[in-house]
Amino acid sequence: MRTDYVPARPDVSLAVDRWDGDGTPFVLVHGLASNARLWDGVAGALAADGHPVATVDQRGHGRSDKPDDGYDMATVADDLAAVIEALGFDHPPVVAGQSWGGNVVLELAHRSPAAVTAVACVDGGWVHLQDHFPSWDACADVLRPPALAGTPRARLEHFVRAAHPDWPETGIQGALANFEVLRDGTVRPWLTLDRHLKVLRGLWEHTPRDRYAGIGVPVLLMPADGGPHDPMALRKRREVEEAAGALPDARVRWFSPADHDVHAQHPGLVAEALRGLA
């Protein structure tokens, strides 16, 4: 694996981790306030099968550039199209995105259909925040991120391991990579609060159902079922059924029980499902 810094715009470069191979290429895209390294387990499994893989830190996240604007859905989807073109694959990749990233890759397939062979939406892609928050202010109030800056890194790691006892080490280290470690041993998120809210605003404004009918590539919907006590389960099933019924070429692969970050929790199973798109 190597890390390249790939221009998405003349003034914005994105960090891309790359694994070489000669099979069908894959591009893997993280969710809001996340980073490319949560895909390490999936990428390693796909690369072991000979696939070239690229995982991307989206703008404002991880090691990528952090401009003050450009966090609307159209711009971040165009970022991915530019990065895919710059990577120079022999043929268009399968592109998978998790959570917010699922919406991003669906928008990519809408805006730049020639850039992708197929897309996979991992516990995202069907997110319609305006269905649940009638105003942007209401959305921002409820989904404002917790204040974690200043937390000792050791305490953060203890929390992550306790919260996810069944995650492999690639998932644990990926979650910890959401944060910059400061000289005093505390952390702060790579994604600043103001940029987090701009990304969230872009997601709140996005309406994937306006895109479904026009998506001309195969789409794999990969929802995570949080189990019988998941308060969002019924809503998610309705949203997934709506998407599957409206997309021209869609399949659904449920993961149950599974965390929202199912790619970090079950990288082998996610890689197995993605191989079917190759």
C-alpha positions as YAML, in Angstrom:
chain: A
units: angstrom
residues:
- id: 1
  name: MET
  ca: [0.00, 0.00, 0.00]
- id: 2
  name: ARG
  ca: [1.16, 3.53, -0.76]
- id: 3
  name: THR
  ca: [-0.37, 6.96, -0.24]
- id: 4
  name: ASP
  ca: [-0.67, 9.48, -3.07]
- id: 5
  name: TYR
  ca: [-2.03, 13.02, -2.99]
- id: 6
  name: VAL
  ca: [-4.30, 13.36, -6.00]
- id: 7
  name: PRO
  ca: [-5.66, 16.70, -7.24]
- id: 8
  name: ALA
  ca: [-9.45, 16.92, -7.24]
- id: 9
  name: ARG
  ca: [-9.33, 20.63, -8.10]
- id: 10
  name: PRO
  ca: [-6.38, 22.91, -8.86]
- id: 11
  name: ASP
  ca: [-6.39, 23.98, -5.20]
- id: 12
  name: VAL
  ca: [-7.63, 20.78, -3.47]
- id: 13
  name: SER
  ca: [-5.79, 17.45, -3.26]
- id: 14
  name: LEU
  ca: [-7.13, 14.29, -1.64]
- id: 15
  name: ALA
  ca: [-5.12, 11.62, 0.14]
- id: 16
  name: VAL
  ca: [-5.55, 8.25, -1.59]
- id: 17
  name: ASP
  ca: [-4.23, 4.94, -0.26]
- id: 18
  name: ARG
  ca: [-3.56, 2.54, -3.12]
- id: 19
  name: TRP
  ca: [-3.09, -1.21, -3.48]
- id: 20
  name: ASP
  ca: [-1.87, -2.51, -6.84]
- id: 21
  name: GLY
  ca: [-3.48, -5.30, -8.83]
- id: 22
  name: ASP
  ca: [-4.63, -6.25, -12.31]
- id: 23
  name: GLY
  ca: [-8.29, -7.15, -11.70]
- id: 24
  name: THR
  ca: [-11.38, -4.97, -11.63]
- id: 25
  name: PRO
  ca: [-10.50, -1.77, -9.73]
- id: 26
  name: PHE
  ca: [-12.33, -0.61, -6.61]
- id: 27
  name: VAL
  ca: [-12.62, 2.88, -5.09]
- id: 28
  name: LEU
  ca: [-13.83, 2.97, -1.48]
- id: 29
  name: VAL
  ca: [-15.32, 6.11, 0.06]
- id: 30
  name: HIS
  ca: [-15.88, 6.86, 3.76]
- id: 31
  name: GLY
  ca: [-18.73, 8.54, 5.60]
- id: 32
  name: LEU
  ca: [-19.13, 11.83, 7.45]
- id: 33
  name: ALA
  ca: [-16.42, 12.52, 10.05]
- id: 34
  name: SER
  ca: [-14.70, 9.29, 9.06]
- id: 35
  name: ASN
  ca: [-11.61, 8.52, 6.99]
- id: 36
  name: ALA
  ca: [-10.18, 6.18, 4.38]
- id: 37
  name: ARG
  ca: [-8.54, 3.85, 6.87]
- id: 38
  name: LEU
  ca: [-11.84, 2.37, 8.05]
- id: 39
  name: TRP
  ca: [-11.77, 0.62, 4.67]
- id: 40
  name: ASP
  ca: [-8.33, -0.95, 5.28]
- id: 41
  name: GLY
  ca: [-9.72, -4.41, 6.05]
- id: 42
  name: VAL
  ca: [-11.93, -4.46, 2.97]
- id: 43
  name: ALA
  ca: [-9.17, -3.06, 0.78]
- id: 44
  name: GLY
  ca: [-6.71, -5.67, 1.99]
- id: 45
  name: ALA
  ca: [-9.14, -8.48, 1.23]
- id: 46
  name: LEU
  ca: [-9.86, -7.18, -2.28]
- id: 47
  name: ALA
  ca: [-6.16, -6.57, -2.97]
- id: 48
  name: ALA
  ca: [-5.37, -10.12, -1.86]
- id: 49
  name: ASP
  ca: [-7.60, -11.26, -4.74]
- id: 50
  name: GLY
  ca: [-5.60, -9.17, -7.20]
- id: 51
  name: HIS
  ca: [-7.83, -6.12, -7.44]
- id: 52
  name: PRO
  ca: [-6.35, -2.63, -7.57]
- id: 53
  name: VAL
  ca: [-7.95, -0.64, -4.74]
- id: 54
  name: ALA
  ca: [-8.00, 3.04, -3.81]
- id: 55
  name: THR
  ca: [-9.44, 4.42, -0.57]
- id: 56
  name: VAL
  ca: [-10.03, 8.16, -0.41]
- id: 57
  name: ASP
  ca: [-9.98, 10.76, 2.36]
- id: 58
  name: GLN
  ca: [-12.67, 13.17, 1.17]
- id: 59
  name: ARG
  ca: [-12.10, 16.92, 1.37]
- id: 60
  name: GLY
  ca: [-11.95, 18.21, 4.92]
- id: 61
  name: HIS
  ca: [-11.25, 14.72, 6.28]
- id: 62
  name: GLY
  ca: [-8.16, 12.82, 7.33]
- id: 63
  name: ARG
  ca: [-4.97, 13.77, 5.50]
- id: 64
  name: SER
  ca: [-6.71, 15.57, 2.63]
- id: 65
  name: ASP
  ca: [-6.85, 19.30, 2.05]
- id: 66
  name: LYS
  ca: [-9.39, 21.19, 4.12]
- id: 67
  name: PRO
  ca: [-10.86, 24.10, 2.18]
- id: 68
  name: ASP
  ca: [-13.51, 26.26, 3.79]
- id: 69
  name: ASP
  ca: [-16.14, 25.44, 1.18]
- id: 70
  name: GLY
  ca: [-17.14, 22.88, -1.44]
- id: 71
  name: TYR
  ca: [-18.96, 20.44, 0.85]
- id: 72
  name: ASP
  ca: [-22.20, 20.27, -1.14]
- id: 73
  name: MET
  ca: [-23.03, 16.92, -2.70]
- id: 74
  name: ALA
  ca: [-22.31, 17.96, -6.28]
- id: 75
  name: THR
  ca: [-18.82, 19.20, -5.45]
- id: 76
  name: VAL
  ca: [-17.74, 16.19, -3.41]
- id: 77
  name: ALA
  ca: [-19.07, 13.84, -6.13]
- id: 78
  name: ASP
  ca: [-17.10, 15.79, -8.73]
- id: 79
  name: ASP
  ca: [-14.03, 15.49, -6.48]
- id: 80
  name: LEU
  ca: [-14.33, 11.71, -6.78]
- id: 81
  name: ALA
  ca: [-14.79, 11.84, -10.55]
- id: 82
  name: ALA
  ca: [-11.59, 13.90, -10.87]
- id: 83
  name: VAL
  ca: [-9.65, 11.54, -8.60]
- id: 84
  name: ILE
  ca: [-10.85, 8.46, -10.52]
- id: 85
  name: GLU
  ca: [-9.75, 10.05, -13.78]
- id: 86
  name: ALA
  ca: [-6.36, 10.93, -12.32]
- id: 87
  name: LEU
  ca: [-5.81, 7.40, -11.01]
- id: 88
  name: GLY
  ca: [-5.81, 6.16, -14.60]
- id: 89
  name: PHE
  ca: [-7.40, 2.73, -14.17]
- id: 90
  name: ASP
  ca: [-7.63, 0.56, -17.27]
- id: 91
  name: HIS
  ca: [-11.41, 0.57, -16.97]
- id: 92
  name: PRO
  ca: [-13.95, 2.24, -14.68]
- id: 93
  name: PRO
  ca: [-13.94, 1.04, -11.07]
- id: 94
  name: VAL
  ca: [-16.58, -0.32, -8.79]
- id: 95
  name: VAL
  ca: [-17.15, 2.52, -6.32]
- id: 96
  name: ALA
  ca: [-18.45, 1.86, -2.81]
- id: 97
  name: GLY
  ca: [-19.41, 4.48, -0.24]
- id: 98
  name: GLN
  ca: [-20.53, 4.17, 3.37]
- id: 99
  name: SER
  ca: [-23.20, 6.34, 5.07]
- id: 100
  name: TRP
  ca: [-22.79, 9.91, 3.67]
- id: 101
  name: GLY
  ca: [-20.33, 8.30, 1.27]
- id: 102
  name: GLY
  ca: [-23.17, 6.12, -0.02]
- id: 103
  name: ASN
  ca: [-25.05, 9.25, -1.04]
- id: 104
  name: VAL
  ca: [-21.85, 10.63, -2.56]
- id: 105
  name: VAL
  ca: [-21.23, 7.60, -4.79]
- id: 106
  name: LEU
  ca: [-24.87, 7.55, -5.88]
- id: 107
  name: GLU
  ca: [-24.52, 11.21, -6.88]
- id: 108
  name: LEU
  ca: [-21.28, 10.31, -8.66]
- id: 109
  name: ALA
  ca: [-23.11, 7.66, -10.71]
- id: 110
  name: HIS
  ca: [-25.73, 10.29, -11.59]
- id: 111
  name: ARG
  ca: [-23.29, 13.05, -12.54]
- id: 112
  name: SER
  ca: [-20.48, 10.96, -14.08]
- id: 113
  name: PRO
  ca: [-21.92, 7.61, -15.17]
- id: 114
  name: ALA
  ca: [-18.94, 6.80, -17.40]
- id: 115
  name: ALA
  ca: [-16.64, 7.01, -14.36]
- id: 116
  name: VAL
  ca: [-18.06, 3.91, -12.67]
- id: 117
  name: THR
  ca: [-18.77, 0.27, -13.51]
- id: 118
  name: ALA
  ca: [-21.14, -0.16, -10.55]
- id: 119
  name: VAL
  ca: [-21.76, 1.40, -7.15]
- id: 120
  name: ALA
  ca: [-22.32, -0.04, -3.70]
- id: 121
  name: CYS
  ca: [-24.10, 1.93, -0.99]
- id: 122
  name: VAL
  ca: [-23.05, 0.68, 2.44]
- id: 123
  name: ASP
  ca: [-25.64, 1.69, 5.06]
- id: 124
  name: GLY
  ca: [-26.21, 4.88, 3.15]
- id: 125
  name: GLY
  ca: [-27.15, 6.16, -0.28]
- id: 126
  name: TRP
  ca: [-30.87, 6.31, 0.54]
- id: 127
  name: VAL
  ca: [-30.50, 8.95, 3.30]
- id: 128
  name: HIS
  ca: [-33.16, 11.70, 3.06]
- id: 129
  name: LEU
  ca: [-32.64, 13.94, 6.08]
- id: 130
  name: GLN
  ca: [-35.40, 16.33, 5.01]
- id: 131
  name: ASP
  ca: [-37.89, 13.50, 5.54]
- id: 132
  name: HIS
  ca: [-37.04, 13.56, 9.23]
- id: 133
  name: PHE
  ca: [-35.96, 17.15, 9.91]
- id: 134
  name: PRO
  ca: [-38.30, 19.82, 8.51]
- id: 135
  name: SER
  ca: [-35.65, 22.52, 8.79]
- id: 136
  name: TRP
  ca: [-31.89, 22.70, 8.55]
- id: 137
  name: ASP
  ca: [-31.70, 24.17, 12.06]
- id: 138
  name: ALA
  ca: [-33.56, 21.17, 13.50]
- id: 139
  name: CYS
  ca: [-31.21, 18.80, 11.70]
- id: 140
  name: ALA
  ca: [-28.11, 20.63, 12.89]
- id: 141
  name: ASP
  ca: [-29.35, 20.70, 16.49]
- id: 142
  name: VAL
  ca: [-29.96, 16.95, 16.64]
- id: 143
  name: LEU
  ca: [-27.00, 15.72, 14.58]
- id: 144
  name: ARG
  ca: [-24.35, 18.14, 15.84]
- id: 145
  name: PRO
  ca: [-21.26, 16.02, 16.61]
- id: 146
  name: PRO
  ca: [-20.05, 15.44, 20.17]
- id: 147
  name: ALA
  ca: [-17.20, 17.61, 21.44]
- id: 148
  name: LEU
  ca: [-14.24, 15.20, 21.56]
- id: 149
  name: ALA
  ca: [-11.37, 17.64, 21.14]
- id: 150
  name: GLY
  ca: [-9.10, 17.50, 24.16]
- id: 151
  name: THR
  ca: [-9.84, 13.85, 24.97]
- id: 152
  name: PRO
  ca: [-6.68, 11.92, 25.88]
- id: 153
  name: ARG
  ca: [-5.85, 9.53, 23.09]
- id: 154
  name: ALA
  ca: [-5.57, 6.61, 25.52]
- id: 155
  name: ARG
  ca: [-9.08, 7.29, 26.83]
- id: 156
  name: LEU
  ca: [-10.43, 7.49, 23.28]
- id: 157
  name: GLU
  ca: [-8.86, 4.16, 22.38]
- id: 158
  name: HIS
  ca: [-10.32, 2.54, 25.50]
- id: 159
  name: PHE
  ca: [-13.77, 3.83, 24.53]
- id: 160
  name: VAL
  ca: [-13.47, 2.62, 20.92]
- id: 161
  name: ARG
  ca: [-12.34, -0.86, 21.96]
- id: 162
  name: ALA
  ca: [-15.05, -1.14, 24.62]
- id: 163
  name: ALA
  ca: [-17.76, 0.01, 22.20]
- id: 164
  name: HIS
  ca: [-16.68, -2.37, 19.43]
- id: 165
  name: PRO
  ca: [-15.36, -5.56, 21.03]
- id: 166
  name: ASP
  ca: [-15.98, -7.60, 17.87]
- id: 167
  name: TRP
  ca: [-14.13, -5.28, 15.48]
- id: 168
  name: PRO
  ca: [-10.84, -6.45, 13.97]
- id: 169
  name: GLU
  ca: [-7.74, -4.36, 14.58]
- id: 170
  name: THR
  ca: [-8.04, -2.73, 11.15]
- id: 171
  name: GLY
  ca: [-11.39, -1.29, 12.21]
- id: 172
  name: ILE
  ca: [-10.12, -0.08, 15.58]
- id: 173
  name: GLN
  ca: [-7.12, 1.67, 14.04]
- id: 174
  name: GLY
  ca: [-9.34, 3.10, 11.32]
- id: 175
  name: ALA
  ca: [-11.67, 4.63, 13.90]
- id: 176
  name: LEU
  ca: [-8.75, 6.13, 15.80]
- id: 177
  name: ALA
  ca: [-7.47, 7.64, 12.55]
- id: 178
  name: ASN
  ca: [-10.49, 9.97, 12.55]
- id: 179
  name: PHE
  ca: [-8.48, 12.08, 14.99]
- id: 180
  name: GLU
  ca: [-5.27, 14.04, 14.96]
- id: 181
  name: VAL
  ca: [-3.05, 13.31, 17.97]
- id: 182
  name: LEU
  ca: [-1.58, 16.48, 19.47]
- id: 183
  name: ARG
  ca: [1.74, 16.86, 21.24]
- id: 184
  name: ASP
  ca: [0.08, 16.77, 24.67]
- id: 185
  name: GLY
  ca: [-1.43, 13.34, 23.94]
- id: 186
  name: THR
  ca: [-4.97, 14.60, 23.36]
- id: 187
  name: VAL
  ca: [-6.92, 14.39, 20.13]
- id: 188
  name: ARG
  ca: [-9.03, 16.56, 17.92]
- id: 189
  name: PRO
  ca: [-11.13, 15.47, 14.92]
- id: 190
  name: TRP
  ca: [-9.54, 15.98, 11.53]
- id: 191
  name: LEU
  ca: [-12.93, 17.31, 10.39]
- id: 192
  name: THR
  ca: [-13.54, 20.62, 12.12]
- id: 193
  name: LEU
  ca: [-16.98, 21.48, 13.49]
- id: 194
  name: ASP
  ca: [-17.69, 24.17, 10.89]
- id: 195
  name: ARG
  ca: [-16.80, 21.84, 8.03]
- id: 196
  name: HIS
  ca: [-18.75, 18.98, 9.64]
- id: 197
  name: LEU
  ca: [-21.86, 21.15, 9.61]
- id: 198
  name: LYS
  ca: [-21.26, 22.12, 5.98]
- id: 199
  name: VAL
  ca: [-21.04, 18.45, 4.99]
- id: 200
  name: LEU
  ca: [-24.19, 17.75, 7.00]
- id: 201
  name: ARG
  ca: [-25.96, 20.64, 5.28]
- id: 202
  name: GLY
  ca: [-25.02, 19.17, 1.90]
- id: 203
  name: LEU
  ca: [-26.45, 15.82, 2.98]
- id: 204
  name: TRP
  ca: [-29.63, 17.46, 4.31]
- id: 205
  name: GLU
  ca: [-30.11, 19.15, 0.93]
- id: 206
  name: HIS
  ca: [-29.54, 15.92, -1.04]
- id: 207
  name: THR
  ca: [-32.55, 13.94, -2.30]
- id: 208
  name: PRO
  ca: [-31.36, 10.60, -3.73]
- id: 209
  name: ARG
  ca: [-34.88, 9.59, -4.80]
- id: 210
  name: ASP
  ca: [-34.62, 12.30, -7.46]
- id: 211
  name: ARG
  ca: [-31.66, 10.34, -8.87]
- id: 212
  name: TYR
  ca: [-32.80, 6.72, -8.61]
- id: 213
  name: ALA
  ca: [-34.60, 6.31, -11.93]
- id: 214
  name: GLY
  ca: [-31.70, 7.76, -13.91]
- id: 215
  name: ILE
  ca: [-28.89, 5.62, -12.45]
- id: 216
  name: GLY
  ca: [-27.74, 3.47, -15.35]
- id: 217
  name: VAL
  ca: [-25.19, 1.24, -13.61]
- id: 218
  name: PRO
  ca: [-25.79, -1.69, -11.23]
- id: 219
  name: VAL
  ca: [-26.28, -0.66, -7.61]
- id: 220
  name: LEU
  ca: [-25.74, -2.91, -4.60]
- id: 221
  name: LEU
  ca: [-27.55, -1.67, -1.49]
- id: 222
  name: MET
  ca: [-25.81, -2.94, 1.66]
- id: 223
  name: PRO
  ca: [-27.85, -1.93, 4.72]
- id: 224
  name: ALA
  ca: [-26.85, -2.88, 8.27]
- id: 225
  name: ASP
  ca: [-29.52, -4.26, 10.59]
- id: 226
  name: GLY
  ca: [-28.74, -3.17, 14.12]
- id: 227
  name: GLY
  ca: [-30.90, -5.90, 15.64]
- id: 228
  name: PRO
  ca: [-34.29, -6.01, 17.39]
- id: 229
  name: HIS
  ca: [-33.56, -2.96, 19.55]
- id: 230
  name: ASP
  ca: [-32.56, -0.69, 16.66]
- id: 231
  name: PRO
  ca: [-35.09, 2.20, 16.73]
- id: 232
  name: MET
  ca: [-34.31, 3.04, 13.09]
- id: 233
  name: ALA
  ca: [-34.88, -0.46, 11.70]
- id: 234
  name: LEU
  ca: [-38.39, -0.02, 10.28]
- id: 235
  name: ARG
  ca: [-37.59, 3.34, 8.75]
- id: 236
  name: LYS
  ca: [-34.45, 1.97, 7.15]
- id: 237
  name: ARG
  ca: [-36.31, -0.98, 5.66]
- id: 238
  name: ARG
  ca: [-38.84, 1.35, 4.07]
- id: 239
  name: GLU
  ca: [-36.08, 3.55, 2.65]
- id: 240
  name: VAL
  ca: [-34.13, 0.58, 1.27]
- id: 241
  name: GLU
  ca: [-37.26, -0.90, -0.29]
- id: 242
  name: GLU
  ca: [-38.05, 2.44, -1.91]
- id: 243
  name: ALA
  ca: [-34.54, 2.69, -3.36]
- id: 244
  name: ALA
  ca: [-34.47, -0.91, -4.56]
- id: 245
  name: GLY
  ca: [-37.84, -0.47, -6.26]
- id: 246
  name: ALA
  ca: [-36.90, 2.76, -8.03]
- id: 247
  name: LEU
  ca: [-33.34, 1.98, -9.15]
- id: 248
  name: PRO
  ca: [-33.30, 0.30, -12.58]
- id: 249
  name: ASP
  ca: [-30.70, -2.32, -11.61]
- id: 250
  name: ALA
  ca: [-30.48, -2.88, -7.88]
- id: 251
  name: ARG
  ca: [-29.74, -5.71, -5.49]
- id: 252
  name: VAL
  ca: [-29.93, -5.69, -1.70]
- id: 253
  name: ARG
  ca: [-27.54, -7.45, 0.68]
- id: 254
  name: TRP
  ca: [-28.49, -7.05, 4.35]
- id: 255
  name: PHE
  ca: [-25.91, -7.43, 7.14]
- id: 256
  name: SER
  ca: [-27.48, -8.57, 10.41]
- id: 257
  name: PRO
  ca: [-26.72, -7.89, 13.14]
- id: 258
  name: ALA
  ca: [-24.23, -5.23, 12.21]
- id: 259
  name: ASP
  ca: [-22.96, -1.80, 13.16]
- id: 260
  name: HIS
  ca: [-23.39, 1.29, 10.99]
- id: 261
  name: ASP
  ca: [-19.66, 0.95, 10.19]
- id: 262
  name: VAL
  ca: [-20.21, -2.57, 8.87]
- id: 263
  name: HIS
  ca: [-17.17, -2.22, 6.58]
- id: 264
  name: ALA
  ca: [-14.96, -1.80, 9.64]
- id: 265
  name: GLN
  ca: [-16.74, -4.50, 11.65]
- id: 266
  name: HIS
  ca: [-17.01, -7.19, 8.96]
- id: 267
  name: PRO
  ca: [-14.45, -6.40, 6.26]
- id: 268
  name: GLY
  ca: [-14.35, -9.94, 4.91]
- id: 269
  name: LEU
  ca: [-18.11, -10.13, 4.42]
- id: 270
  name: VAL
  ca: [-18.23, -6.68, 2.84]
- id: 271
  name: ALA
  ca: [-15.37, -7.55, 0.48]
- id: 272
  name: GLU
  ca: [-17.17, -10.75, -0.47]
- id: 273
  name: ALA
  ca: [-20.32, -8.82, -1.36]
- id: 274
  name: LEU
  ca: [-18.37, -6.24, -3.37]
- id: 275
  name: ARG
  ca: [-16.63, -8.92, -5.41]
- id: 276
  name: GLY
  ca: [-19.98, -9.75, -6.95]
- id: 277
  name: LEU
  ca: [-19.98, -6.35, -8.64]
- id: 278
  name: ALA
  ca: [-16.66, -7.11, -10.34]
...
